[in-house]
């Protein structure tokens, strides 16, 4: 029984210490540095009775809303660092060390808050199909088994891959070849639609060669 009680006491103590440690790890120095700084140098004009520019810094007790008030805080840092605030007429002015500590504390608060935000993978780049993907797509969608991308320009390669959206370019030559390929694909698809009992391969190849020849002659006019 005594061992059971000691175990629970130990676990409770460890849990309490763990909670304190975790809280200390995420608690900013904002209340120890930033709030006293504002109380000392800013409340005279922006604290309670006086709220110049509708800015009441006395209401800020912690940094939990620092990201929501990002623009306001950037303005405060700018004015403090340029010497606009406190105004020159104010006798009590912060030293360079105090300003540096204030800056660092606020920046640390930004960093901690941003680290808790959900990860943003960014925007996926729209890209064209490379030659292999184009051929496979035509084959799978239209059951037209040939190589429509054989005359396409070589695909750009980045980091050893030819399917990276940021690398694959689209040139006027690509557009011309896409149009040519589309005509050939359409002709083959129509032929197969109206000839469900497909002839032997040599006959198909002969027909497709005739289509290609006629298309090239038409485009050369």
Backbone as numpy.savetxt, mean C-alpha at the origin, in Angstrom:
# Nx Ny Nz CAx CAy CAz Cx Cy Cz
-1.85 -28.84 49.17 -2.68 -27.63 49.17 -1.82 -26.38 49.17
-0.76 -26.43 49.97 0.14 -25.30 50.04 0.82 -25.07 48.70
1.19 -26.18 48.00 1.83 -26.06 46.69 0.87 -25.44 45.68
-0.41 -25.83 45.77 -1.42 -25.27 44.86 -1.53 -23.76 45.05
-1.59 -23.33 46.33 -1.71 -21.90 46.61 -0.49 -21.13 46.13
0.68 -21.72 46.36 1.90 -21.04 45.93 1.93 -20.93 44.40
1.45 -21.97 43.72 1.43 -21.93 42.25 0.55 -20.80 41.76
-0.64 -20.68 42.36 -1.54 -19.62 41.94 -0.96 -18.25 42.24
-0.30 -18.13 43.39 0.33 -16.85 43.74 1.41 -16.51 42.74
2.19 -17.55 42.35 3.26 -17.33 41.38 2.70 -16.90 40.04
1.66 -17.62 39.58 1.05 -17.26 38.29 0.45 -15.85 38.32
-0.19 -15.54 39.44 -0.80 -14.21 39.56 0.25 -13.13 39.53
1.37 -13.39 40.25 2.45 -12.41 40.28 3.06 -12.24 38.90
3.27 -13.35 38.20 3.84 -13.27 36.86 2.90 -12.55 35.91
1.60 -12.85 36.06 0.62 -12.18 35.21 0.59 -10.69 35.47
0.68 -10.32 36.75 0.68 -8.90 37.10 1.90 -8.21 36.57
3.07 -8.85 36.73 4.31 -8.26 36.23 4.29 -8.17 34.72
3.74 -9.21 34.08 3.66 -9.21 32.61 2.78 -8.07 32.13
1.66 -7.86 32.84 0.76 -6.78 32.45 1.42 -5.43 32.60
2.16 -5.26 33.70 2.85 -3.99 33.93 3.91 -3.76 32.88
4.65 -4.83 32.56 5.71 -4.71 31.56 5.14 -4.37 30.20
4.03 -5.05 29.83 3.41 -4.80 28.53 2.89 -3.37 28.46
2.27 -2.94 29.56 1.73 -1.58 29.57 2.84 -0.56 29.45
3.96 -0.82 30.16 5.08 0.11 30.10 5.69 0.16 28.72
5.63 -0.99 28.03 6.26 -1.06 26.71 5.49 -0.24 25.69
4.16 -0.17 25.87 3.36 0.56 24.88 3.00 1.96 25.34
3.21 2.27 26.63 2.88 3.60 27.14 3.94 4.60 26.68
3.51 5.67 26.01 4.47 6.66 25.52 4.94 7.59 26.63
5.96 8.34 26.35 6.43 9.36 27.29 5.66 10.67 27.08
4.57 10.55 26.34 3.80 11.75 25.99 3.37 12.53 27.23
2.83 11.80 28.21 2.33 12.48 29.41 3.46 13.03 30.27
4.66 12.46 30.11 5.78 12.91 30.93 6.55 14.07 30.29
6.49 14.14 28.96 7.29 15.15 28.25 6.40 16.15 27.51
5.53 15.64 26.63 4.75 16.54 25.76 3.74 17.37 26.54
2.99 16.71 27.43 1.98 17.44 28.18 2.60 18.52 29.07
3.65 18.22 29.85 4.29 19.28 30.64 4.87 20.40 29.77
5.37 20.06 28.59 5.89 21.09 27.67 4.78 22.05 27.29
3.63 21.49 26.90 2.51 22.35 26.49 2.00 23.15 27.67
1.95 22.53 28.84 1.49 23.24 30.04 2.40 24.42 30.36
3.69 24.24 30.16 4.67 25.27 30.50 4.72 26.40 29.49
4.59 26.04 28.19 4.83 27.05 27.16 3.61 27.40 26.31
2.53 26.61 26.37 1.43 26.79 25.42 0.09 27.15 26.05
-0.13 26.73 27.30 -1.44 26.92 27.90 -1.83 28.39 28.05
-0.85 29.28 28.14 -1.18 30.69 28.33 -2.04 31.22 27.19
-1.79 30.70 25.99 -2.59 31.15 24.82 -3.55 30.08 24.32
-3.28 28.82 24.66 -4.11 27.73 24.13 -4.47 26.75 25.24
-5.03 27.26 26.31 -5.36 26.36 27.40 -6.51 26.82 28.25
-7.70 26.38 27.92 -8.85 26.67 28.77 -9.44 28.05 28.55
-9.02 29.04 29.35 -9.59 30.39 29.27 -9.27 31.06 27.94
-8.03 30.85 27.47 -7.63 31.42 26.19 -7.43 30.28 25.19
-8.10 30.39 24.05 -7.95 29.36 23.02 -7.78 30.05 21.67
-6.65 30.67 21.51 -6.38 31.34 20.23 -6.39 30.32 19.10
-6.93 30.75 17.96 -7.07 29.89 16.78 -7.91 28.65 17.09
-8.79 28.78 18.09 -9.68 27.67 18.49 -8.89 26.41 18.83
-7.70 26.59 19.38 -6.85 25.46 19.74 -6.71 25.39 21.25
-7.34 24.39 21.85 -7.28 24.21 23.30 -6.42 22.98 23.61
-5.15 23.20 23.84 -4.22 22.11 24.10 -4.41 21.50 25.49
-5.11 22.19 26.33 -5.34 21.67 27.68 -6.23 20.42 27.65
-6.96 20.25 26.56 -7.84 19.09 26.42 -7.06 17.83 26.04
-5.83 17.99 25.62 -5.03 16.84 25.18 -4.29 16.27 26.39
-4.72 15.09 26.82 -4.11 14.45 27.99 -3.19 13.29 27.60
-3.37 12.76 26.39 -2.55 11.65 25.93 -2.48 11.70 24.41
-1.88 10.67 23.81 -1.68 10.68 22.35 -2.54 9.65 21.63
-3.64 9.24 22.25 -4.45 8.18 21.63 -5.12 8.64 20.33
-5.29 9.94 20.16 -5.92 10.44 18.92 -4.93 11.17 18.03
-3.65 10.84 18.19 -2.64 11.61 17.47 -2.72 11.43 15.96
-3.12 10.25 15.50 -3.24 10.05 14.05 -4.45 10.78 13.49
-5.55 10.77 14.24 -6.73 11.50 13.79 -6.45 13.00 13.72
-5.61 13.48 14.64 -5.27 14.90 14.67 -3.90 15.17 14.03
-3.58 14.36 13.04 -2.25 14.42 12.42 -1.93 15.82 11.90
-2.86 16.42 11.16 -2.62 17.74 10.58 -2.39 18.78 11.66
-3.18 18.71 12.73 -3.03 19.67 13.82 -1.67 19.53 14.48
-1.23 18.30 14.71 0.06 18.08 15.36 1.23 18.51 14.48
1.10 18.30 13.20 2.16 18.76 12.30 2.26 20.28 12.33
1.11 20.94 12.46 1.12 22.39 12.57 1.76 22.86 13.87
1.48 22.15 14.94 2.07 22.50 16.23 3.58 22.35 16.18
4.06 21.22 15.65 5.51 21.00 15.55 6.17 22.06 14.69
5.51 22.42 13.59 6.07 23.43 12.69 6.22 24.77 13.41
5.20 25.17 14.14 5.24 26.46 14.82 6.26 26.48 15.94
6.39 25.35 16.65 7.38 25.28 17.73 8.79 25.31 17.17
9.03 24.59 16.09 10.38 24.49 15.52 10.81 25.75 14.77
9.86 26.50 14.25 10.20 27.75 13.56 10.25 28.93 14.51
9.89 28.71 15.77 9.92 29.79 16.75 8.70 30.67 16.75
7.67 30.30 15.95 6.45 31.10 15.93 5.69 30.97 17.24
5.82 29.79 17.84 5.17 29.54 19.12 6.21 28.94 20.08
6.25 29.40 21.29 5.53 30.55 21.84 5.94 31.85 21.14
5.08 32.85 21.16 5.42 34.12 20.50 6.61 34.81 21.16
7.28 35.65 20.41 8.50 36.30 20.90 8.24 37.14 22.15
7.05 37.68 22.28 6.75 38.54 23.44 6.67 37.74 24.74
6.54 36.43 24.62 6.45 35.61 25.83 7.84 35.46 26.46
7.96 35.77 27.71 9.25 35.76 28.39 9.79 34.34 28.54
8.91 33.42 28.93 9.33 32.04 29.13 9.31 31.30 27.80
10.50 30.94 27.33 10.60 30.26 26.03 11.37 28.96 26.20
11.03 27.94 25.39 11.70 26.64 25.53 13.13 26.69 25.01
13.97 25.89 25.63 15.35 25.77 25.18 15.40 24.79 24.01
16.53 24.76 23.34 16.70 23.83 22.22 16.54 22.39 22.68
17.01 22.09 23.88 16.89 20.74 24.43 15.44 20.38 24.68
14.67 21.30 25.21 13.26 21.04 25.47 12.48 20.85 24.17
12.81 21.66 23.16 12.14 21.52 21.86 12.47 20.18 21.23
13.73 19.78 21.32 14.14 18.49 20.75 13.43 17.34 21.44
13.30 17.40 22.76 12.61 16.35 23.51 11.13 16.31 23.14
10.53 17.48 22.98 9.12 17.55 22.58 8.92 16.93 21.19
9.79 17.31 20.26 9.71 16.76 18.91 9.82 15.24 18.92
10.82 14.73 19.63 11.06 13.30 19.64 9.90 12.54 20.26
9.32 13.11 21.30 8.19 12.45 21.96 6.98 12.35 21.04
6.68 13.44 20.36 5.53 13.44 19.44 5.79 12.49 18.27
7.01 12.52 17.71 7.33 11.62 16.60 7.25 10.16 17.04
7.70 9.87 18.25 7.59 8.51 18.77 6.14 8.07 18.90
5.29 9.01 19.29 3.87 8.69 19.40 3.28 8.38 18.04
3.69 9.14 17.02 3.26 8.83 15.65 3.71 7.44 15.25
4.95 7.13 15.51 5.51 5.83 15.12 4.77 4.68 15.79
4.50 4.79 17.08 3.80 3.74 17.80 2.37 3.58 17.28
1.70 4.70 17.03 0.32 4.63 16.55 0.25 4.01 15.16
1.19 4.39 14.29 1.19 3.85 12.93 1.53 2.37 12.92
2.34 1.92 13.88 2.72 0.51 13.95 1.52 -0.38 14.29
0.50 0.20 14.92 -0.68 -0.56 15.30 -1.73 -0.61 14.19
-1.52 0.14 13.13 -2.48 0.15 12.03 -2.42 -1.17 11.26
-3.53 -1.59 10.65 -3.51 -2.81 9.81 -2.52 -2.63 8.67
-1.87 -3.73 8.31 -0.90 -3.67 7.23 -1.60 -3.36 5.91
-1.00 -2.49 5.13 -1.55 -2.11 3.83 -0.65 -2.69 2.74
-1.14 -3.69 2.01 -0.29 -4.28 0.97 -0.06 -3.37 -0.22
-0.79 -2.27 -0.27 -0.63 -1.36 -1.40 -1.53 -1.73 -2.57
-1.43 -0.98 -3.62 -2.29 -1.20 -4.79 -1.63 -2.17 -5.76
-2.43 -3.13 -6.23 -1.91 -4.09 -7.19 -1.87 -3.44 -8.58
-0.74 -3.54 -9.23 -0.57 -2.93 -10.54 -1.30 -3.73 -11.60
-2.14 -3.06 -12.39 -2.79 -3.73 -13.51 -1.74 -4.03 -14.56
-1.80 -5.21 -15.11 -0.78 -5.58 -16.09 -1.40 -6.38 -17.23
-0.69 -6.41 -18.33 -1.12 -7.22 -19.46 -0.61 -8.65 -19.27
-1.16 -9.56 -20.05 -0.69 -10.95 -20.03 0.63 -11.04 -20.78
1.54 -11.85 -20.30 2.73 -12.11 -21.10 2.37 -13.11 -22.19
3.32 -13.45 -23.04 3.00 -14.28 -24.21 2.48 -15.66 -23.81
3.11 -16.28 -22.83 2.67 -17.61 -22.40 1.27 -17.56 -21.82
1.00 -16.56 -20.99 -0.32 -16.43 -20.38 -1.38 -16.13 -21.44
-1.01 -15.34 -22.44 -1.95 -15.02 -23.52 -2.33 -16.28 -24.28
-1.34 -17.07 -24.67 -1.61 -18.31 -25.40 -2.47 -19.27 -24.58
-2.15 -19.41 -23.31 -2.90 -20.34 -22.46 -4.34 -19.87 -22.25
-4.52 -18.55 -22.14 -5.87 -18.02 -21.94 -6.74 -18.24 -23.17
-6.18 -17.99 -24.34 -6.92 -18.22 -25.59 -7.27 -19.69 -25.73
-6.32 -20.54 -25.42 -6.57 -21.99 -25.52 -7.68 -22.44 -24.58
-7.64 -21.95 -23.32 -8.61 -22.41 -22.33 -10.01 -21.84 -22.56
-10.10 -20.59 -23.03 -11.39 -19.95 -23.21 -12.07 -20.35 -24.52
-11.30 -20.46 -25.59 -11.89 -20.65 -26.92 -11.58 -22.02 -27.52
-10.83 -22.82 -26.82 -10.43 -24.14 -27.32 -9.80 -24.01 -28.70
-9.01 -22.98 -28.87 -8.28 -22.77 -30.12 -6.81 -23.04 -29.80
-6.33 -24.16 -30.24 -5.00 -24.59 -29.84 -3.96 -24.17 -30.88
-3.48 -22.96 -30.74 -2.37 -22.51 -31.58 -1.65 -21.40 -30.84
-0.67 -20.77 -31.44 0.19 -19.83 -30.75 -0.04 -18.41 -31.27
-1.10 -17.73 -30.79 -1.41 -16.40 -31.31 -0.38 -15.34 -30.93
0.45 -15.59 -29.91 1.40 -14.59 -29.44 2.80 -14.80 -30.02
2.91 -15.63 -31.04 4.24 -15.93 -31.56 4.92 -14.71 -32.17
4.14 -13.74 -32.66 4.73 -12.53 -33.25 4.75 -11.34 -32.30
4.38 -11.58 -31.04 4.43 -10.50 -30.06 5.88 -10.15 -29.72
6.14 -8.89 -29.38 7.50 -8.53 -28.92 7.85 -9.34 -27.67
9.14 -9.52 -27.45 9.59 -10.26 -26.27 9.12 -9.55 -25.00
8.72 -10.33 -24.02 8.25 -9.76 -22.76 9.42 -9.22 -21.95
9.18 -8.08 -21.30 10.22 -7.50 -20.44 10.42 -8.38 -19.21
11.64 -8.49 -18.76 11.99 -9.33 -17.62 12.54 -8.47 -16.49
12.05 -8.72 -15.30 12.54 -8.03 -14.11 12.72 -9.02 -12.98
13.88 -8.97 -12.35 14.18 -9.88 -11.24 14.08 -11.35 -11.65
14.28 -11.61 -12.94 14.25 -12.99 -13.42 12.87 -13.48 -13.81
11.85 -12.62 -13.76 10.48 -13.02 -14.08 9.93 -12.14 -15.20
9.03 -12.74 -16.01 8.44 -11.99 -17.12 6.95 -11.74 -16.90
6.50 -11.76 -15.64 5.08 -11.53 -15.35 4.89 -10.50 -14.26
5.80 -9.55 -14.15 5.72 -8.50 -13.14 5.02 -7.28 -13.76
3.93 -6.86 -13.13 3.13 -5.77 -13.69 3.88 -4.47 -13.87
4.77 -4.15 -12.92 5.51 -2.90 -13.01 6.57 -2.92 -14.10
6.85 -4.09 -14.65 7.90 -4.23 -15.66 7.32 -4.38 -17.06
6.22 -5.13 -17.17 5.63 -5.37 -18.49 5.11 -4.07 -19.09
5.63 -3.72 -20.23 5.24 -2.47 -20.89 4.22 -2.75 -21.98
3.60 -1.68 -22.46 2.64 -1.78 -23.56 3.03 -0.76 -24.63
3.51 -1.25 -25.75 3.98 -0.38 -26.83 2.97 -0.38 -27.98
3.10 0.56 -28.92 2.23 0.55 -30.10 2.33 -0.75 -30.88
3.52 -1.34 -30.89 3.68 -2.63 -31.59 2.82 -3.70 -30.94
2.76 -3.68 -29.59 1.91 -4.64 -28.89 0.46 -4.50 -29.34
-0.03 -3.27 -29.44 -1.41 -3.04 -29.84 -1.68 -3.60 -31.24
-0.75 -3.37 -32.15 -0.91 -3.88 -33.51 -0.96 -5.41 -33.52
-0.06 -6.03 -32.76 -0.01 -7.49 -32.73 -1.24 -8.07 -32.03
-1.76 -7.36 -31.03 -2.98 -7.82 -30.37 -4.15 -7.83 -31.35
-4.23 -6.78 -32.15 -5.32 -6.72 -33.14 -5.19 -7.83 -34.17
-3.97 -8.06 -34.64 -3.75 -9.14 -35.60 -4.12 -10.49 -35.00
-3.69 -10.70 -33.76 -3.98 -11.97 -33.10 -5.47 -12.15 -32.89
-6.16 -11.05 -32.55 -7.60 -11.14 -32.31 -8.35 -11.57 -33.56
-7.92 -11.06 -34.72 -8.57 -11.45 -35.96 -8.36 -12.94 -36.23
-7.14 -13.40 -36.04 -6.87 -14.82 -36.26 -7.63 -15.70 -35.29
-7.70 -15.28 -34.03 -8.42 -16.06 -33.03 -9.91 -16.12 -33.38
-10.47 -14.97 -33.78 -11.89 -14.92 -34.12 -12.19 -15.83 -35.30
-11.34 -15.81 -36.32 -11.56 -16.64 -37.50 -11.54 -18.12 -37.13
-10.60 -18.51 -36.32 -10.51 -19.91 -35.91 -11.69 -20.32 -35.04
-12.09 -19.43 -34.12 -13.21 -19.74 -33.25 -14.50 -19.90 -34.05
-14.72 -19.01 -35.03 -15.92 -19.10 -35.87 -15.91 -20.38 -36.68
-14.77 -20.72 -37.21 -14.66 -21.94 -38.01 -15.01 -23.16 -37.16
-14.47 -23.23 -35.98 -14.72 -24.38 -35.11 -16.16 -24.41 -34.62
-16.78 -23.22 -34.51 -18.17 -23.16 -34.08 -19.09 -23.78 -35.12
-18.79 -23.50 -36.38 -19.65 -24.01 -37.46 -19.18 -25.35 -38.01
-18.11 -25.86 -37.51 -17.62 -27.19 -37.90 -17.33 -27.99 -36.63
-18.41 -28.38 -35.94 -18.22 -29.10 -34.67 -17.46 -30.41 -34.86
-17.69 -31.08 -35.98 -16.92 -32.28 -36.27 -15.63 -31.85 -36.94
-14.65 -31.59 -36.13 -13.42 -31.00 -36.63 -12.72 -31.93 -37.60
-12.20 -31.41 -38.71 -11.42 -32.23 -39.64 -10.07 -32.57 -39.05
-9.33 -33.33 -39.77 -8.01 -33.72 -39.29 -7.09 -32.51 -39.23
-6.04 -32.63 -38.46 -5.10 -31.52 -38.24 -4.57 -30.91 -39.52
-4.15 -31.69 -40.52 -3.62 -31.07 -41.75 -4.63 -30.16 -42.42
-5.91 -30.57 -42.41 -6.94 -29.74 -43.03 -7.14 -28.44 -42.25
-7.10 -28.54 -40.91 -7.22 -27.34 -40.09 -6.07 -26.39 -40.35
-4.88 -26.94 -40.39 -3.72 -26.08 -40.61 -3.81 -25.41 -41.96
-4.28 -26.12 -42.97 -4.42 -25.53 -44.30 -5.42 -24.38 -44.28
-6.55 -24.58 -43.57 -7.56 -23.53 -43.49 -7.00 -22.32 -42.75
-6.34 -22.55 -41.63 -5.82 -21.44 -40.84 -4.72 -20.68 -41.59
-3.94 -21.39 -42.38 -2.91 -20.72 -43.18 -3.55 -19.80 -44.22
-4.66 -20.27 -44.77 -5.37 -19.44 -45.74 -5.93 -18.18 -45.07
-6.45 -18.35 -43.83 -6.97 -17.21 -43.09 -5.86 -16.21 -42.80
-4.70 -16.71 -42.38 -3.59 -15.82 -42.06 -3.11 -15.08 -43.30
-3.04 -15.79 -44.41 -2.58 -15.16 -45.65 -3.54 -14.06 -46.08
-4.83 -14.35 -45.99 -5.82 -13.36 -46.41 -5.79 -12.15 -45.47
-5.60 -12.39 -44.18 -5.57 -11.30 -43.23 -4.35 -10.41 -43.46
-3.19 -11.01 -43.72 -1.98 -10.24 -43.98 -2.09 -9.42 -45.27
-2.73 -10.03 -46.28 -2.91 -9.29 -47.52 -3.84 -8.11 -47.31
-4.88 -8.33 -46.49 -5.83 -7.25 -46.21 -5.17 -6.12 -45.43
-4.33 -6.47 -44.47 -3.66 -5.44 -43.68 -2.60 -4.71 -44.45
-2.09 -5.30 -45.55 -1.05 -4.66 -46.33 -1.56 -3.72 -47.39
-2.84 -3.66 -47.53 -3.41 -2.74 -48.54 -3.31 -1.29 -48.10
